[in-house]
Amino acid sequence: MVKIEDSCVDCGLPCLGKNCPYAEEAHYYCDKCGKEDILYEVGHQQLCAECILDLFCTVEGSDI
Ligand SMILES: [Zn+2]
């Protein structure tokens, strides 16, 4: 999921409010584990690489 969050860094300058690039920063969280990461569209979900791999079974014997 994409969440727009206030990521104020307390830069010490007079606050620009909505005009500050940090005020409304997009953050990308996995729909399954909630980790902030690179996401991939899988059906209607947005998942991280780890969760996508969890959806598949390894071929027996290939994981030595
Ligand atoms: Zn995940």
N, CA, C, O and the ligand as a Tripos MOL2 file, in Angstrom:
@<TRIPOS>MOLECULE
protein
  257   255    65     0     0
PROTEIN
NO_CHARGES

@<TRIPOS>ATOM
      1 N           0.8410   -1.1880    0.0000 N.3       1 MET1
      2 CA          0.0000    0.0000    0.0000 C.3       1 MET1
      3 C           0.8800    1.2430    0.0000 C.2       1 MET1
      4 O           2.0150    1.2320    0.4780 O.2       1 MET1
      5 N           0.3340    2.2830   -0.5370 N.am      2 VAL2
      6 CA          1.0480    3.5560   -0.5360 C.3       2 VAL2
      7 C           0.4310    4.4300    0.5410 C.2       2 VAL2
      8 O          -0.7840    4.6260    0.5680 O.2       2 VAL2
      9 N           1.2570    4.9500    1.4190 N.am      3 LYS3
     10 CA          0.7760    5.8490    2.4700 C.3       3 LYS3
     11 C           1.5020    7.1740    2.3210 C.2       3 LYS3
     12 O           2.7270    7.2210    2.2140 O.2       3 LYS3
     13 N           0.7290    8.2420    2.3160 N.am      4 ILE4
     14 CA          1.3350    9.5710    2.2950 C.3       4 ILE4
     15 C           1.5100    9.9960    3.7450 C.2       4 ILE4
     16 O           0.5380   10.1190    4.4910 O.2       4 ILE4
     17 N           2.7710   10.2200    4.1370 N.am      5 GLU5
     18 CA          3.0450   10.5360    5.5320 C.3       5 GLU5
     19 C           3.8550   11.8080    5.6650 C.2       5 GLU5
     20 O           4.6110   12.1950    4.7750 O.2       5 GLU5
     21 N           3.6690   12.4420    6.8090 N.am      6 ASP6
     22 CA          4.4690   13.6020    7.1560 C.3       6 ASP6
     23 C           5.8110   13.0860    7.6790 C.2       6 ASP6
     24 O           5.8780   12.4750    8.7450 O.2       6 ASP6
     25 N           6.8740   13.3410    6.9170 N.am      7 SER7
     26 CA          8.1870   12.8340    7.3070 C.3       7 SER7
     27 C           9.1040   13.9710    7.7160 C.2       7 SER7
     28 O          10.2610   14.0230    7.3010 O.2       7 SER7
     29 N           8.5950   14.8690    8.5210 N.am      8 CYS8
     30 CA          9.3570   16.0280    8.9760 C.3       8 CYS8
     31 C          10.7140   15.6100    9.5390 C.2       8 CYS8
     32 O          10.7970   14.7000   10.3630 O.2       8 CYS8
     33 N          11.7710   16.2760    9.0910 N.am      9 VAL9
     34 CA         13.1150   15.9320    9.5460 C.3       9 VAL9
     35 C          13.6720   16.9550   10.5410 C.2       9 VAL9
     36 O          14.8570   16.9320   10.8720 O.2       9 VAL9
     37 N          12.8060   17.8460   11.0080 N.am     10 ASP10
     38 CA         13.2470   18.9060   11.9290 C.3      10 ASP10
     39 C          14.4910   19.6150   11.4160 C.2      10 ASP10
     40 O          15.5050   19.6860   12.1110 O.2      10 ASP10
     41 N          14.4110   20.1370   10.2010 N.am     11 CYS11
     42 CA         15.5840   20.7220    9.5430 C.3      11 CYS11
     43 C          16.0510   22.0200   10.2040 C.2      11 CYS11
     44 O          17.1590   22.4910    9.9490 O.2      11 CYS11
     45 N          15.1960   22.5930   11.0550 N.am     12 GLY12
     46 CA         15.6020   23.7930   11.7610 C.3      12 GLY12
     47 C          15.2390   25.0790   11.0390 C.2      12 GLY12
     48 O          15.3230   26.1610   11.6190 O.2      12 GLY12
     49 N          14.8370   24.9700    9.7780 N.am     13 LEU13
     50 CA         14.4230   26.1450    9.0050 C.3      13 LEU13
     51 C          12.9570   26.4360    9.2980 C.2      13 LEU13
     52 O          12.2350   25.5660    9.7850 O.2      13 LEU13
     53 N          12.5120   27.6680    8.9990 N.am     14 PRO14
     54 CA         11.0820   27.9540    9.1870 C.3      14 PRO14
     55 C          10.2400   26.9500    8.3860 C.2      14 PRO14
     56 O          10.5420   26.6600    7.2290 O.2      14 PRO14
     57 N           9.1970   26.4340    9.0100 N.am     15 CYS15
     58 CA          8.4190   25.3580    8.3860 C.3      15 CYS15
     59 C           7.6450   25.8460    7.1590 C.2      15 CYS15
     60 O           6.9510   26.8620    7.2070 O.2      15 CYS15
     61 N           7.7820   25.0990    6.0610 N.am     16 LEU16
     62 CA          7.0900   25.4330    4.8110 C.3      16 LEU16
     63 C           5.7140   24.7830    4.7400 C.2      16 LEU16
     64 O           4.9710   24.9980    3.7820 O.2      16 LEU16
     65 N           5.3740   23.9950    5.7460 N.am     17 GLY17
     66 CA          4.0840   23.3200    5.7470 C.3      17 GLY17
     67 C           3.9430   22.4080    4.5480 C.2      17 GLY17
     68 O           4.8320   21.6100    4.2490 O.2      17 GLY17
     69 N           2.8130   22.5340    3.8610 N.am     18 LYS18
     70 CA          2.4920   21.6590    2.7260 C.3      18 LYS18
     71 C           3.4810   21.8040    1.5660 C.2      18 LYS18
     72 O           3.5800   20.9150    0.7200 O.2      18 LYS18
     73 N           4.2140   22.9240    1.5260 N.am     19 ASN19
     74 CA          5.1500   23.1300    0.4180 C.3      19 ASN19
     75 C           6.4850   22.3950    0.6210 C.2      19 ASN19
     76 O           7.2980   22.3060   -0.2990 O.2      19 ASN19
     77 N           6.6910   21.8880    1.7970 N.am     20 CYS20
     78 CA          7.9290   21.1670    2.0810 C.3      20 CYS20
     79 C           7.8830   19.7880    1.4200 C.2      20 CYS20
     80 O           6.8640   19.1010    1.5020 O.2      20 CYS20
     81 N           8.9720   19.3750    0.7660 N.am     21 PRO21
     82 CA          8.9800   18.0540    0.1200 C.3      21 PRO21
     83 C           8.8270   16.9060    1.1160 C.2      21 PRO21
     84 O           8.4540   15.7990    0.7290 O.2      21 PRO21
     85 N           9.1140   17.1620    2.4000 N.am     22 TYR22
     86 CA          8.9840   16.1000    3.4040 C.3      22 TYR22
     87 C           7.5720   16.0260    3.9970 C.2      22 TYR22
     88 O           7.2260   15.0420    4.6500 O.2      22 TYR22
     89 N           6.7660   17.0530    3.7740 N.am     23 ALA23
     90 CA          5.4520   17.1200    4.4220 C.3      23 ALA23
     91 C           4.5130   16.0100    3.9590 C.2      23 ALA23
     92 O           3.7700   15.4440    4.7600 O.2      23 ALA23
     93 N           4.5490   15.7050    2.6740 N.am     24 GLU24
     94 CA          3.6710   14.6560    2.1530 C.3      24 GLU24
     95 C           4.5070   13.7110    1.3170 C.2      24 GLU24
     96 O           4.5110   13.7770    0.0880 O.2      24 GLU24
     97 N           5.2150   12.8320    2.0050 N.am     25 GLU25
     98 CA          6.1160   11.9210    1.3230 C.3      25 GLU25
     99 C           5.4320   10.5610    1.1800 C.2      25 GLU25
    100 O           4.8110   10.0630    2.1180 O.2      25 GLU25
    101 N           5.5580    9.9700   -0.0130 N.am     26 ALA26
    102 CA          4.9470    8.6600   -0.2420 C.3      26 ALA26
    103 C           5.8270    7.5630    0.3550 C.2      26 ALA26
    104 O           7.0370    7.5270    0.1310 O.2      26 ALA26
    105 N           5.1980    6.6750    1.1170 N.am     27 HIS27
    106 CA          5.8980    5.5160    1.6560 C.3      27 HIS27
    107 C           5.2000    4.2670    1.1520 C.2      27 HIS27
    108 O           3.9750    4.2350    1.0370 O.2      27 HIS27
    109 N           5.9740    3.2470    0.8550 N.am     28 TYR28
    110 CA          5.4300    2.0380    0.2470 C.3      28 TYR28
    111 C           5.5840    0.8570    1.2050 C.2      28 TYR28
    112 O           6.6960    0.4450    1.5360 O.2      28 TYR28
    113 N           4.4290    0.3180    1.6470 N.am     29 TYR29
    114 CA          4.4460   -0.7770    2.6050 C.3      29 TYR29
    115 C           3.8370   -2.0400    2.0100 C.2      29 TYR29
    116 O           2.8210   -1.9880    1.3170 O.2      29 TYR29
    117 N           4.4660   -3.1620    2.2890 N.am     30 CYS30
    118 CA          3.9710   -4.4590    1.8340 C.3      30 CYS30
    119 C           2.5980   -4.7360    2.4660 C.2      30 CYS30
    120 O           2.4120   -4.5200    3.6640 O.2      30 CYS30
    121 N           1.6400   -5.2120    1.6620 N.am     31 ASP31
    122 CA          0.2940   -5.5000    2.1750 C.3      31 ASP31
    123 C           0.2820   -6.6860    3.1350 C.2      31 ASP31
    124 O          -0.6260   -6.8130    3.9570 O.2      31 ASP31
    125 N           1.2950   -7.5600    3.0330 N.am     32 LYS32
    126 CA          1.2890   -8.7670    3.8490 C.3      32 LYS32
    127 C           2.0700   -8.5890    5.1550 C.2      32 LYS32
    128 O           1.5290   -8.8220    6.2360 O.2      32 LYS32
    129 N           3.3300   -8.1800    5.0620 N.am     33 CYS33
    130 CA          4.1520   -8.1030    6.2810 C.3      33 CYS33
    131 C           4.2810   -6.6770    6.8100 C.2      33 CYS33
    132 O           4.7530   -6.4780    7.9290 O.2      33 CYS33
    133 N           3.8710   -5.6890    6.0280 N.am     34 GLY34
    134 CA          3.8890   -4.3130    6.5020 C.3      34 GLY34
    135 C           5.2370   -3.6280    6.4210 C.2      34 GLY34
    136 O           5.3750   -2.4810    6.8450 O.2      34 GLY34
    137 N           6.2470   -4.3230    5.8740 N.am     35 LYS35
    138 CA          7.5830   -3.7490    5.7740 C.3      35 LYS35
    139 C           7.6270   -2.6990    4.6710 C.2      35 LYS35
    140 O           6.9800   -2.8470    3.6340 O.2      35 LYS35
    141 N           8.3990   -1.6320    4.9050 N.am     36 GLU36
    142 CA          8.5850   -0.6260    3.8680 C.3      36 GLU36
    143 C           9.6740   -1.1380    2.9250 C.2      36 GLU36
    144 O          10.8020   -1.3920    3.3490 O.2      36 GLU36
    145 N           9.3280   -1.2860    1.6440 N.am     37 ASP37
    146 CA         10.2530   -1.9320    0.7090 C.3      37 ASP37
    147 C           9.8190   -1.6300   -0.7190 C.2      37 ASP37
    148 O           8.8170   -0.9530   -0.9490 O.2      37 ASP37
    149 N          10.5930   -2.1440   -1.6760 N.am     38 ILE38
    150 CA         10.1650   -2.0930   -3.0800 C.3      38 ILE38
    151 C           8.9890   -3.0520   -3.2100 C.2      38 ILE38
    152 O           9.0690   -4.1970   -2.7640 O.2      38 ILE38
    153 N           7.8900   -2.5890   -3.8220 N.am     39 LEU39
    154 CA          6.6980   -3.4240   -3.9130 C.3      39 LEU39
    155 C           6.4240   -3.8730   -5.3360 C.2      39 LEU39
    156 O           6.7990   -3.2080   -6.3020 O.2      39 LEU39
    157 N           5.7680   -5.0070   -5.4420 N.am     40 TYR40
    158 CA          5.3780   -5.5560   -6.7400 C.3      40 TYR40
    159 C           3.8800   -5.8180   -6.7160 C.2      40 TYR40
    160 O           3.3320   -6.2360   -5.6960 O.2      40 TYR40
    161 N           3.2150   -5.5690   -7.8520 N.am     41 GLU41
    162 CA          1.7810   -5.8330   -7.9610 C.3      41 GLU41
    163 C           1.5670   -7.3300   -8.1370 C.2      41 GLU41
    164 O           2.1030   -7.9300   -9.0680 O.2      41 GLU41
    165 N           0.7950   -7.9270   -7.2550 N.am     42 VAL42
    166 CA          0.4410   -9.3390   -7.3940 C.3      42 VAL42
    167 C          -1.0730   -9.4020   -7.2500 C.2      42 VAL42
    168 O          -1.6000   -9.3090   -6.1420 O.2      42 VAL42
    169 N          -1.7600   -9.5580   -8.3570 N.am     43 GLY43
    170 CA         -3.2210   -9.5080   -8.3160 C.3      43 GLY43
    171 C          -3.6480   -8.1490   -7.8160 C.2      43 GLY43
    172 O          -3.3120   -7.1260   -8.4140 O.2      43 GLY43
    173 N          -4.4020   -8.1320   -6.6990 N.am     44 HIS44
    174 CA         -4.8530   -6.8570   -6.1440 C.3      44 HIS44
    175 C          -3.9600   -6.3890   -5.0050 C.2      44 HIS44
    176 O          -4.2330   -5.3730   -4.3670 O.2      44 HIS44
    177 N          -2.8720   -7.1530   -4.7510 N.am     45 GLN45
    178 CA         -2.0080   -6.8090   -3.6320 C.3      45 GLN45
    179 C          -0.6890   -6.2100   -4.0870 C.2      45 GLN45
    180 O          -0.2450   -6.4070   -5.2180 O.2      45 GLN45
    181 N          -0.0840   -5.4780   -3.1750 N.am     46 GLN46
    182 CA          1.2410   -4.9120   -3.4190 C.3      46 GLN46
    183 C           2.1650   -5.5240   -2.3800 C.2      46 GLN46
    184 O           2.0700   -5.2200   -1.1910 O.2      46 GLN46
    185 N           3.0660   -6.3950   -2.8440 N.am     47 LEU47
    186 CA          3.8790   -7.1790   -1.9220 C.3      47 LEU47
    187 C           5.3660   -6.9660   -2.1440 C.2      47 LEU47
    188 O           5.8010   -6.5990   -3.2350 O.2      47 LEU47
    189 N           6.1510   -7.2070   -1.0740 N.am     48 CYS48
    190 CA          7.5980   -7.1540   -1.1910 C.3      48 CYS48
    191 C           8.1060   -8.4820   -1.7530 C.2      48 CYS48
    192 O           7.3760   -9.4720   -1.7890 O.2      48 CYS48
    193 N           9.3610   -8.4880   -2.1880 N.am     49 ALA49
    194 CA          9.9250   -9.6750   -2.8330 C.3      49 ALA49
    195 C           9.8650  -10.9050   -1.9170 C.2      49 ALA49
    196 O           9.5750  -12.0110   -2.3730 O.2      49 ALA49
    197 N          10.1390  -10.7020   -0.6300 N.am     50 GLU50
    198 CA         10.1240  -11.8150    0.3250 C.3      50 GLU50
    199 C           8.7540  -12.4810    0.3950 C.2      50 GLU50
    200 O           8.6540  -13.7080    0.3860 O.2      50 GLU50
    201 N           7.7060  -11.6730    0.4630 N.am     51 CYS51
    202 CA          6.3570  -12.2180    0.5730 C.3      51 CYS51
    203 C           5.9350  -12.8940   -0.7240 C.2      51 CYS51
    204 O           5.1750  -13.8620   -0.6980 O.2      51 CYS51
    205 N           6.4190  -12.3960   -1.8560 N.am     52 ILE52
    206 CA          6.0980  -13.0330   -3.1290 C.3      52 ILE52
    207 C           6.7290  -14.4180   -3.1720 C.2      52 ILE52
    208 O           6.0930  -15.3860   -3.5890 O.2      52 ILE52
    209 N           7.9980  -14.5090   -2.7340 N.am     53 LEU53
    210 CA          8.6750  -15.8110   -2.7160 C.3      53 LEU53
    211 C           7.9400  -16.8010   -1.8130 C.2      53 LEU53
    212 O           7.8910  -17.9950   -2.1090 O.2      53 LEU53
    213 N           7.3620  -16.2990   -0.7000 N.am     54 ASP54
    214 CA          6.6210  -17.1580    0.2220 C.3      54 ASP54
    215 C           5.3970  -17.7840   -0.4290 C.2      54 ASP54
    216 O           4.9040  -18.8150    0.0300 O.2      54 ASP54
    217 N           4.9050  -17.1610   -1.5050 N.am     55 LEU55
    218 CA          3.7010  -17.6740   -2.1700 C.3      55 LEU55
    219 C           4.0130  -18.9300   -2.9890 C.2      55 LEU55
    220 O           3.1150  -19.6910   -3.3500 O.2      55 LEU55
    221 N           5.2890  -19.1280   -3.2730 N.am     56 PHE56
    222 CA          5.6790  -20.2530   -4.1270 C.3      56 PHE56
    223 C           6.3970  -21.3310   -3.3130 C.2      56 PHE56
    224 O           7.0420  -21.0390   -2.3060 O.2      56 PHE56
    225 N           6.2750  -22.5730   -3.7620 N.am     57 CYS57
    226 CA          6.9830  -23.6780   -3.1180 C.3      57 CYS57
    227 C           8.2870  -23.8950   -3.8680 C.2      57 CYS57
    228 O           8.3360  -23.7440   -5.0890 O.2      57 CYS57
    229 N           9.3540  -24.2540   -3.1360 N.am     58 THR58
    230 CA         10.6150  -24.5740   -3.8100 C.3      58 THR58
    231 C          10.5120  -25.9730   -4.4070 C.2      58 THR58
    232 O           9.8140  -26.8320   -3.8690 O.2      58 THR58
    233 N          11.1980  -26.1960   -5.5040 N.am     59 VAL59
    234 CA         11.2560  -27.5190   -6.1110 C.3      59 VAL59
    235 C          12.1130  -28.3920   -5.1970 C.2      59 VAL59
    236 O          13.2540  -28.0460   -4.8900 O.2      59 VAL59
    237 N          11.5680  -29.5050   -4.7730 N.am     60 GLU60
    238 CA         12.2630  -30.3850   -3.8400 C.3      60 GLU60
    239 C          13.6420  -30.7700   -4.3600 C.2      60 GLU60
    240 O          13.7800  -31.2340   -5.4920 O.2      60 GLU60
    241 N          14.6480  -30.5770   -3.5360 N.am     61 GLY61
    242 CA         16.0080  -30.9530   -3.9400 C.3      61 GLY61
    243 C          16.8010  -29.8200   -4.5440 C.2      61 GLY61
    244 O          18.0240  -29.9060   -4.6530 O.2      61 GLY61
    245 N          16.1140  -28.7470   -4.9420 N.am     62 SER62
    246 CA         16.8240  -27.6420   -5.6050 C.3      62 SER62
    247 C          17.4100  -26.6570   -4.6110 C.2      62 SER62
    248 O          18.2240  -25.8080   -4.9750 O.2      62 SER62
    249 N          16.9950  -26.7710   -3.3530 N.am     63 ASP63
    250 CA         17.3960  -25.7700   -2.3600 C.3      63 ASP63
    251 C          18.5630  -26.2360   -1.4930 C.2      63 ASP63
    252 O          18.6080  -25.9170   -0.3050 O.2      63 ASP63
    253 N          19.4960  -26.9770   -2.0610 N.am     64 ILE64
    254 CA         20.6560  -27.4430   -1.2790 C.3      64 ILE64
    255 C          21.6970  -26.3480   -1.1580 C.2      64 ILE64
    256 O          22.7400  -26.5530   -0.5360 O.2      64 ILE64
    257 ZN          6.2330   -8.4350    2.6760 Zn       65 ZN65
@<TRIPOS>BOND
     1     1     2 1
     2     2     3 1
     3     3     4 2
     4     3     5 am
     5     5     6 1
     6     6     7 1
     7     7     8 2
     8     7     9 am
     9     9    10 1
    10    10    11 1
    11    11    12 2
    12    11    13 am
    13    13    14 1
    14    14    15 1
    15    15    16 2
    16    15    17 am
    17    17    18 1
    18    18    19 1
    19    19    20 2
    20    19    21 am
    21    21    22 1
    22    22    23 1
    23    23    24 2
    24    23    25 am
    25    25    26 1
    26    26    27 1
    27    27    28 2
    28    27    29 am
    29    29    30 1
    30    30    31 1
    31    31    32 2
    32    31    33 am
    33    33    34 1
    34    34    35 1
    35    35    36 2
    36    35    37 am
    37    37    38 1
    38    38    39 1
    39    39    40 2
    40    39    41 am
    41    41    42 1
    42    42    43 1
    43    43    44 2
    44    43    45 am
    45    45    46 1
    46    46    47 1
    47    47    48 2
    48    47    49 am
    49    49    50 1
    50    50    51 1
    51    51    52 2
    52    51    53 am
    53    53    54 1
    54    54    55 1
    55    55    56 2
    56    55    57 am
    57    57    58 1
    58    58    59 1
    59    59    60 2
    60    59    61 am
    61    61    62 1
    62    62    63 1
    63    63    64 2
    64    63    65 am
    65    65    66 1
    66    66    67 1
    67    67    68 2
    68    67    69 am
    69    69    70 1
    70    70    71 1
    71    71    72 2
    72    71    73 am
    73    73    74 1
    74    74    75 1
    75    75    76 2
    76    75    77 am
    77    77    78 1
    78    78    79 1
    79    79    80 2
    80    79    81 am
    81    81    82 1
    82    82    83 1
    83    83    84 2
    84    83    85 am
    85    85    86 1
    86    86    87 1
    87    87    88 2
    88    87    89 am
    89    89    90 1
    90    90    91 1
    91    91    92 2
    92    91    93 am
    93    93    94 1
    94    94    95 1
    95    95    96 2
    96    95    97 am
    97    97    98 1
    98    98    99 1
    99    99   100 2
   100    99   101 am
   101   101   102 1
   102   102   103 1
   103   103   104 2
   104   103   105 am
   105   105   106 1
   106   106   107 1
   107   107   108 2
   108   107   109 am
   109   109   110 1
   110   110   111 1
   111   111   112 2
   112   111   113 am
   113   113   114 1
   114   114   115 1
   115   115   116 2
   116   115   117 am
   117   117   118 1
   118   118   119 1
   119   119   120 2
   120   119   121 am
   121   121   122 1
   122   122   123 1
   123   123   124 2
   124   123   125 am
   125   125   126 1
   126   126   127 1
   127   127   128 2
   128   127   129 am
   129   129   130 1
   130   130   131 1
   131   131   132 2
   132   131   133 am
   133   133   134 1
   134   134   135 1
   135   135   136 2
   136   135   137 am
   137   137   138 1
   138   138   139 1
   139   139   140 2
   140   139   141 am
   141   141   142 1
   142   142   143 1
   143   143   144 2
   144   143   145 am
   145   145   146 1
   146   146   147 1
   147   147   148 2
   148   147   149 am
   149   149   150 1
   150   150   151 1
   151   151   152 2
   152   151   153 am
   153   153   154 1
   154   154   155 1
   155   155   156 2
   156   155   157 am
   157   157   158 1
   158   158   159 1
   159   159   160 2
   160   159   161 am
   161   161   162 1
   162   162   163 1
   163   163   164 2
   164   163   165 am
   165   165   166 1
   166   166   167 1
   167   167   168 2
   168   167   169 am
   169   169   170 1
   170   170   171 1
   171   171   172 2
   172   171   173 am
   173   173   174 1
   174   174   175 1
   175   175   176 2
   176   175   177 am
   177   177   178 1
   178   178   179 1
   179   179   180 2
   180   179   181 am
   181   181   182 1
   182   182   183 1
   183   183   184 2
   184   183   185 am
   185   185   186 1
   186   186   187 1
   187   187   188 2
   188   187   189 am
   189   189   190 1
   190   190   191 1
   191   191   192 2
   192   191   193 am
   193   193   194 1
   194   194   195 1
   195   195   196 2
   196   195   197 am
   197   197   198 1
   198   198   199 1
   199   199   200 2
   200   199   201 am
   201   201   202 1
   202   202   203 1
   203   203   204 2
   204   203   205 am
   205   205   206 1
   206   206   207 1
   207   207   208 2
   208   207   209 am
   209   209   210 1
   210   210   211 1
   211   211   212 2
   212   211   213 am
   213   213   214 1
   214   214   215 1
   215   215   216 2
   216   215   217 am
   217   217   218 1
   218   218   219 1
   219   219   220 2
   220   219   221 am
   221   221   222 1
   222   222   223 1
   223   223   224 2
   224   223   225 am
   225   225   226 1
   226   226   227 1
   227   227   228 2
   228   227   229 am
   229   229   230 1
   230   230   231 1
   231   231   232 2
   232   231   233 am
   233   233   234 1
   234   234   235 1
   235   235   236 2
   236   235   237 am
   237   237   238 1
   238   238   239 1
   239   239   240 2
   240   239   241 am
   241   241   242 1
   242   242   243 1
   243   243   244 2
   244   243   245 am
   245   245   246 1
   246   246   247 1
   247   247   248 2
   248   247   249 am
   249   249   250 1
   250   250   251 1
   251   251   252 2
   252   251   253 am
   253   253   254 1
   254   254   255 1
   255   255   256 2
@<TRIPOS>SUBSTRUCTURE
     1 MET1         2 RESIDUE 1 A MET
     2 VAL2         6 RESIDUE 1 A VAL
     3 LYS3        10 RESIDUE 1 A LYS
     4 ILE4        14 RESIDUE 1 A ILE
     5 GLU5        18 RESIDUE 1 A GLU
     6 ASP6        22 RESIDUE 1 A ASP
     7 SER7        26 RESIDUE 1 A SER
     8 CYS8        30 RESIDUE 1 A CYS
     9 VAL9        34 RESIDUE 1 A VAL
    10 ASP10       38 RESIDUE 1 A ASP
    11 CYS11       42 RESIDUE 1 A CYS
    12 GLY12       46 RESIDUE 1 A GLY
    13 LEU13       50 RESIDUE 1 A LEU
    14 PRO14       54 RESIDUE 1 A PRO
    15 CYS15       58 RESIDUE 1 A CYS
    16 LEU16       62 RESIDUE 1 A LEU
    17 GLY17       66 RESIDUE 1 A GLY
    18 LYS18       70 RESIDUE 1 A LYS
    19 ASN19       74 RESIDUE 1 A ASN
    20 CYS20       78 RESIDUE 1 A CYS
    21 PRO21       82 RESIDUE 1 A PRO
    22 TYR22       86 RESIDUE 1 A TYR
    23 ALA23       90 RESIDUE 1 A ALA
    24 GLU24       94 RESIDUE 1 A GLU
    25 GLU25       98 RESIDUE 1 A GLU
    26 ALA26      102 RESIDUE 1 A ALA
    27 HIS27      106 RESIDUE 1 A HIS
    28 TYR28      110 RESIDUE 1 A TYR
    29 TYR29      114 RESIDUE 1 A TYR
    30 CYS30      118 RESIDUE 1 A CYS
    31 ASP31      122 RESIDUE 1 A ASP
    32 LYS32      126 RESIDUE 1 A LYS
    33 CYS33      130 RESIDUE 1 A CYS
    34 GLY34      134 RESIDUE 1 A GLY
    35 LYS35      138 RESIDUE 1 A LYS
    36 GLU36      142 RESIDUE 1 A GLU
    37 ASP37      146 RESIDUE 1 A ASP
    38 ILE38      150 RESIDUE 1 A ILE
    39 LEU39      154 RESIDUE 1 A LEU
    40 TYR40      158 RESIDUE 1 A TYR
    41 GLU41      162 RESIDUE 1 A GLU
    42 VAL42      166 RESIDUE 1 A VAL
    43 GLY43      170 RESIDUE 1 A GLY
    44 HIS44      174 RESIDUE 1 A HIS
    45 GLN45      178 RESIDUE 1 A GLN
    46 GLN46      182 RESIDUE 1 A GLN
    47 LEU47      186 RESIDUE 1 A LEU
    48 CYS48      190 RESIDUE 1 A CYS
    49 ALA49      194 RESIDUE 1 A ALA
    50 GLU50      198 RESIDUE 1 A GLU
    51 CYS51      202 RESIDUE 1 A CYS
    52 ILE52      206 RESIDUE 1 A ILE
    53 LEU53      210 RESIDUE 1 A LEU
    54 ASP54      214 RESIDUE 1 A ASP
    55 LEU55      218 RESIDUE 1 A LEU
    56 PHE56      222 RESIDUE 1 A PHE
    57 CYS57      226 RESIDUE 1 A CYS
    58 THR58      230 RESIDUE 1 A THR
    59 VAL59      234 RESIDUE 1 A VAL
    60 GLU60      238 RESIDUE 1 A GLU
    61 GLY61      242 RESIDUE 1 A GLY
    62 SER62      246 RESIDUE 1 A SER
    63 ASP63      250 RESIDUE 1 A ASP
    64 ILE64      254 RESIDUE 1 A ILE
    65 ZN65       257 GROUP 0 **** ****
